[in-house]
Amino acid sequence: MKATIRFSLSVISFFFISFVSCDTGNKTETASAGTTDACCPTEQGSANDQDIEAQNIRMLQEFYSKYDAELEKEQNYSEEVLDGIKQQYCTKKLLERLRADLDSGYIDADPFINAQDTDGHMMETLRIVKVPKEKDIYEASYRWADDSTKITIRYQLVKEGSTYKIGDVL
């Protein structure tokens, strides 16, 4: 009987402390959006949002890794392989728009690297971040090996089914 009462008091005390501590103003910084309660995440900085952000960054890193690996083959790269990579990571709508822009001469560089070719060092300096306070906007940047010029490309990601894809190059 005494053990049951102690256990009940322990459970009640735990919930009381948990509830009260959410109102103490404990704030933590998040990478994506300002401050949130440490124990009671808000929608803006919830653990789920941080998981999605991390997944999206990994997705963009995978895209660049595969894309750059194929481009590094220089004269031997395959347009079919590049198209397959783009189909895997980009929305159909974006690919149709980019094809039209390329055919019309509106763009003359690869929009994913903002250049016509690579120097073999892009992956060494590639950095991908979520743009703070912008919904589903991510930024990829890298530097050329022989130049300190920073190349930056912004992406709007869109959810398709249960995953995110590149929906626009901004």
Stockholm file with secondary structure:
# STOCKHOLM 1.0

chainA/1-170         MKATIRFSLSVISFFFISFVSCDTGNKTETASAGTTDACCPTEQGSANDQDIEAQNIRMLQEFYSKYDAELEKEQNYSEEVLDGIKQQYCTKKLLERLRADLDSGYIDADPFINAQDTDGHMMETLRIVKVPKEKDIYEASYRWADDSTKITIRYQLVKEGSTYKIGDVL
#=GR chainA/1-170 SS CHHHHHHHHHHHHHHHHHHHHHTTTCEEECSSSSEEESSSCCSTTCHHHHHHHHHHHHHHHHHHHHHHHHHTTGGGCCHHHHHHHHHHHBCHHHHHHHHHHHHHTSCCSBTTTTBSSCCSCHHHHCEEEECTTSTTEEEEEEECTTCCCEEEEEEEEEEETTEEEEEEEC
#=GC SS_cons         CHHHHHHHHHHHHHHHHHHHHHTTTCEEECSSSSEEESSSCCSTTCHHHHHHHHHHHHHHHHHHHHHHHHHTTGGGCCHHHHHHHHHHHBCHHHHHHHHHHHHHTSCCSBTTTTBSSCCSCHHHHCEEEECTTSTTEEEEEEECTTCCCEEEEEEEEEEETTEEEEEEEC
//
